[in-house]
Amino acid sequence: MSTLRSETARLNGAKSKGPKSPAGRRRSSLNALTHGLCSSVVVLSNESPALFTAYLDGYIARFSPADTVELDLVQQIVDSSWRLRRALAMETAAYEREMLRQAPECEDFTEDVRLFTAIQSLADNSRFPAHLSRYESRIHRMYHRAMDTLTQLQRPAAQKTLQNEPKEEDQ
């Protein structure tokens, strides 16, 4: 990089002070957010924090985590499940929007044919279905990995005893 370019970049960088207000900082923190499937933010601004909390509480009631490790696993399960629900909503919205876009030319088609035409159009003209499928697969793996780990940790103590250990009534 030339000296002039370097000096210009330094001067321009010194002018930027970033967002000042809490609202500005919050808005700025979401600048790179596109679809929210890989985001560190679980509940997006258009989603209900109260609904998410109720969803989390349901999982906590179901699994009754015994410690912080189990609670972290429940949180991972809920986060993944919440994202999977979002992915399903996104997929549904994309197909609905495409069917509406194609409505005039497909008005004589059955609903099944309209849906197929929308799916085919999205697959042919967009990378959305492939990207969504990749994100869903990743999130599914995260969900199942956390669920498997949690169920192993919560397996009853009787199932955890070694095969060669004597049972209590044999002693």
N, C-alpha and C positions, 0 to 999 in steps of 0.2 A: 504494500500500500504506500502511495506517495506521501510525502511529508504534508503537503497541502490538504490532501484528502483526510489524512489522519487528524490534522488540526481542526478541519471543518467538522468532522464527526465528533470530536471532543467538545467543541463549542456548542454544537447542536444538542448533544447529550446533556450538557450542563444546564440548558434552558428547561428541560423537562423536569417537572417536579412530581408528576403522577397525580392520581386522584386524591383529593383532600377529604371529602366527606365520606362517612361510612357507606352511604348509598353508592357513591362513585367507586369506592374500592370494591364493593360487592359486585357491581356491574363490570368493572375491569377484570375481576377474577374469573368471569364467565366468558371472556373474549374468545377463547379458543374452543368453547363448547359448541359442538355441531349437533349431535344426536343424543348425547347423554348416556350412551350405552357403556362407555369406558371411562366416564367422568369420575373424578374423586367426589363430586357432589352427587349424592344418591337421589335426593328429592329435588326435582327441578322447580323453577318458579311457577310453572303452570300446573304443578301437582300439589295435592293437599298434604301438608306436614301432619295434620291430625289423622288422616287416613293411614299414612305411613306408620305413625306411632301406634295406632290401633292394630295394624298388621303385625308390627314387631311384638306388641304385647301378646297377641294371640300365639305367636311362636314361642315366646318366653313361657307362657302358661302351659303350652303343650310339652315343651322339653324340660322345663324346670331346671335351668342350668345351675350346677352345684358350685361353680367357681368362675373366675374371670376367663379362664381358657374356654370353658363351655359357652359362656356368654358371648365371647368373641366369635365362636363358631356359629352360634345362632344369629349373630349380627351379619356375618358373611352370607349365611343362607338367605336371610331376609333381603339383604342388599341385592343378591343375585336374582332372587325370585321377583323382586320389584322391577329390576331391569328387564327380566324376561317378559313381564307383563307389559312394560313399555314397548318392547320390540314387537310384541303381538299387536298392540294398538297402532304402532307405526305401519306395520304390514297391512293391517286392515284399512287404515286411512289411505295408504298408497293405492291399494286396489280400488277403493271407493272413488278416489279422485280420478283415477284413470278411466273407470267406467263412466263417470260423469262427463269427462272430457270427450269420450267416444260416443256419448249418448245419441247424437243425431244420426250417425252412420250405423248404429247398432240397434235402433229402436225395434226392429222386427225380430231380433234374436231372443232366444230364451235366456234366463238369468245365468244358467251354466255356461252358455256360449259367450255371453257378455263378460263373465268373470275370466274365462279362458283367454279371450281377446285382450283383456286388460293385463293379465299376467304375461302373456306373450309379448305384448307391446313394451311392458316394463323390462322384461328380460332382453329384448332386442335393442332397446334404445337407452338403457340405463344400467349402471353397475349397482344400483340399489339392491336388487334381490340377492346378488352374490355377496355384497358387503354385509347385508343384514343377516344372511345365513352364517357367515363367518363369525360375526359378533355373537349370534345366538349360540353357536356351538361352543365358543369360548366361555360364555356365561353359564351354559349348562354344565360344562366341566367343573367350573368353580363351585357351582351349587352342589353337584354330586360329591365332589371331593370334600367339601365342608360337612355335608350330611353324613358321609361315610365315617369321617373322623369323629364326629359327634356321637354317632351311634356306637362306635367302638369304645369311646370313653365312657358311655353310659351303659354299656353292657353289664348286666347284673354280675355281682362278685362271684356267684356260683359258677357262671360260665367261664370266668377268668381263671379259676383254679387249675393248676396243672393236672394232667391226666394221671400221673403217678402218685399224687398226693392222696393220703388216706382220707376218707370221709370222716366226719366228726363222730358218727355212731360206731365206727370201727375201732375207735380208740379206747 
